Structure formats: structure tokens, C-alpha cells
Amino acid sequence: MLGSWQGDDSVQFVELRMLAPGQQFLSDGGGVRGPAVLIFDDATGSADTRRVFTFTHDLSVGFMDSRILIATSALASLAGVTPDFVLPAGMLAPKSGRVCYYVNPPQQEGQQTGVIDCVAYGAFTGDNGPFGPPTPVTPDDRSLQRTDATGVNRNDWTGVLTPTPQNNAADAAQLRTLCGDGLVSQGEECDGTALGGKTCASLGFATGTLSCVQCHIDASQCSACGNGAINANEQCDGADFGGRTCEALGFTGGTLTCSDQCRASTRNCSPDFYVPGGGPAGPECLAEWRITNPTTRPGINGKAPVLQRCKDGDGGCDSDPAAGTCAFTLAVCFDHDDARFATNGQSCRRPAIESWTLLAPTTGAETLVAAVAAVGSSTTAGATVTFAPALDATERCTAPVTVPVATRGHRPGMLKLRARTTASGGKPRDVDTLKLVCMP
């Protein structure tokens, strides 16, 4: 299909090819269905701007590989080929859009829609169904031609500089392009090394080299990284982190950094961060673990691994210099205002805290239980700490506690912590897990 030629948007055509004999019945499907149609969408795919072309008659030639030419009067005059159907000018968007061929009712039993084929191109943003992402090639000053049949637009279509419209009677013509003469002619964006004064910078990019493909600007080697604003798949750009901070990603402090490739890093965030411990997002703020471990820190998505690894002897996470044991430093924090669980602009729930119970391990964690008891007025029964009165909804943490985890010879050792925090009145409840692994 062709959307424009040498800057003239009135020169357009769509050409269909029959894949089997007898497909020339377009107006009523040989008496078994309604007329076939072409659907033309703009870049958005909105039904409000959709244009429909209805086939009004059948054709005489219906051999396999016969063609059907739907073309504007301007194309017919330019090419000297009589179209089988006259297409009103302006139906086809030259730079971004979609064209679909429908029959009614569907050809196959059980098929939900009568769509036979669709091609989306350019910056089409609508729903393209099973045909996948649009092909970046456009029918602007070149024809868009099928070269494969995978069913995915991006793979199946390519640009051709010399369109060859052909009608049902096999009358054909070839349009001669000016692309390749080194001059930027009407309808061309560029020609060879002649870029019409355009650069990556003039197009709004920060760096890169512009090129010319089929007399169309190719900005694939341009990059917006470095313009100080987040674009496309960038995580950051200069000082722009999209509102993210170390604190918003679960750290106690520090500064995010941005690489020359606009990738964000939490390397300069504090080594202390909060691990929610799993469970529903609603009550997750009742209690969280706070651990010191720069080796298993949250990434730019803020996800803090429940499984925290430390290599024996690594001073960043092992506070015990003795061989064979990793001494993890952690605390239990209640009602931490964690931005990672905010929804619809609202903070996560932070009710008063009634009790805290260490579910695992059942022995050997008395220091941790005592640290929780010291947070407020409380009584302790076994591994359960009950606060009386309940802790109000104020963020508070225990003193740092050292939790040793021994290796198993030449194999890693692991300790699983599991605790339940209960809000005033008995609910909601928040069950949190933390797995500490000591690597030999």
C-alpha cells in the first residue's frame, strides 16, 4: 500500500492479493455474507476517527494470486492504471496508522471477528490484537509491502521505493522514485548524506548520529540520554530520577546516582534498608525488618529480597570477625511510613501495635525478643511481646541486634526468622519472614 508520493498525500492505494481461487466476490461473498470492508485508522486507533471503505461490487478474475487495486484518482492518473475500486483521498494516514481487511460474517466457524489481515505502522498506539507491534516502516513516499507471513506486523512488512500497483486485469505500473539522487526532493526527509540540516540535537535528542534510510530520517542511533529529562526506557537522566529517592526505595538515606547510559543505581544509598518480609500490601507497614547489608540491597525497583546473603568475613554485612559465622545486624521497625506500599497517593496502613510474636526460630533469639519488648511498656510470654497500652501509630524501631548465622563447613548456613505483628483489636496481622544466609 502507498500513503503518499513525492509529497502528494492524494496519491494512495491499497492492493490485495488472492490466496485462493474464487476470492473475487467482495460485495456479497458469493451470496453467503455481507460486503467486505477496509478499515482505516489513524495513529491512535480511535473509533471516533475511523474511516470505512466498503466494496460495492465483485470482480471478474478470481485466480490464485490475482490482485485487487483500491486506489485514488490521483494514483490512477499518475500510474496510468485503472483501479478496481476508487479510494477517496485522505482515507490512509501516510505516517502512522493501520489498515485492516474485514469480511462479514467471519470465514471460519467459531471465529469471533471477520478480520482477515491488519497492518499497523509508524507510531500507531492503538490495540493491534494478534498482529503485534507496528512496523516502523511507513507508506509515506514509498510502498509498504508484505514480505513474510508470520502474522506479526514488525516482521512481515518492509518499505519499497518503487511501488508497483496492479489491478485485477493484471494492468500494472511502476512509480519511479527520486530517492537516491542525493537531493532532498519533495516528500523526502533526506537523501543519502543530505539530511536537510537535521541532526539528533535538532530533533530533541542529546547525543548520537542521524542517518537516512530510504529517504526517511533514521533516529535509531540518537539518544535522549543527557538532556536532563527521563525519556523512553531511561531510569534517570542527570538529576531527574522520576521522583525516586533512596528513602522511597526502602533505604534509610543516601543519594541515587545516574550513569552515562541513564541507568539508575542505589550503590550510594545507605547500607541500611527495610525488608517488608512478604504478605499483603495493606498491613505490610505494621512491621518491617531493617538490616545492614550492602551486598543484597534493593534495586531501582525498590524490591528488597527476603533472602539476605552475606559472605563470611565481609565487613559490610558481617560484624563478627570470627571465621565460620556471619553476624547480621538488624532491627524490627513498627509503623514505618514505607513509600513502596503507598497506593492512590495514600500511605500504607499504620495502626496502633498490640503485640509481636517471634514464630521462628523457637529458641535462641531471646535477644531479639528482648529488643522488641524494650520499644514500649510491655509484658513478655515466651516469644510473644504484648504492649500495654498499644503502641500508637508512630514509627519506632528496636535497637540494632546482632543475629549470628553459622556456616555448615564448606556449605552455606541459613537462619529463617518469622514474626507476626498484630494491630490493636486483633487485626490486621502482618507476618514477616527474613532468611539470613551465611556463605563460606
Secondary structure, 3 states (H helix, E strand, C coil): CECEECCECCCCEEEEECCCCCCCCCCCHHHCCEEEEEEEECCCCCHHHCEEEECCCCCCCCCCCCEEEEECHHHHHHHCCCCCEECCCCCCCCCCEEEEEEEECCCCCCCCCCEEEEEEECCCCCCCHHHCCCECCCCECCEEEECCCCCCHHHHEEEECCCCCECCCCCECCCCCCCCCCCCCCCCCCECCECCCCCCCCCCCCEECCEEECCEEECCCEECCCCCCCCCCCCCECCECCCCCCHHHCECCECCEECCCCCEECCCECCEEEECCCCCCHHHHHEEEEEECHHHCCCCCCCCCCEEEEECCCCCCCCCCCCCEEEEEEEEEECCCCHHHCECCECCCCCCEEEEEEEECCCCCHHHHHHHHCCCCEEEECCEEEEEEEECCCCEECCCEEEEEECECCECEEEEEEEEEEECCCCCEEEEEEEEEEEC
